[in-house]
């Protein structure tokens, strides 16, 4: 029986208004442990591609239809998730309209790039967002 | 109980001799089904990062110490592996010296980029290698 780490997908969502004005990045207040702020994301289902999982999770958690722009990376440090070993594929994506919380997202926030609350982020999302900002 | 696709790591190994002359890309003849030519790779263990799994598998299958250069992508089409749903992280890497088969690799081959035997490749490795060549 082959056992591998759990696989998830997380989104760095760049939110724009209808006039293409950049509004900021989306973070959620998690409903389930670990509690804190996080990028929206979730586990990949068997029978679903990672990209499809990302699009589905963004719809479920923040009610946004996202367009994937690029794969930022895979984060798989065995200690990054306090629950069990999870490897996550992080995608940079774009969305319009207003996010609304659902599923595991208790609340949704929009942050300007230079106002990101790094000390309130769970998992390794501080590292992920710093990696993202460093390659902008 | 959360179930997600199996996670593996595959390597596109650019082989060089000691004088930095490019020799070609490495493919293996698989010992286990599905039989055919493939990129070297294998499953990620729980407690191991994807990059560590890649380095370990390259050592086990073709006896090379690889240096990872970049992440080409994640391939996760549910039908890409005939056994079960596997998502694979594909890394471009560099190695020196002579490969030697081991583990799941029955035999090792070195192919020039313009002589790759696309019709003999298993899984979605034809697509992966074409993606790699298209971004060179």
Interface residues (C-beta under 8 A of the other chain):
Chain A: X2 X3 X4 X5 X6 X7 X8 X43 X44 X45 X46 X47 X48 X49 X50 X51 X71 X73 X74 X76 X77 X78 X85 X87 X89
Chain B: X2 X3 X4 X5 X6 X7 X8 X43 X44 X45 X46 X47 X48 X49 X50 X51 X71 X73 X74 X76 X77 X78 X85 X87 X89
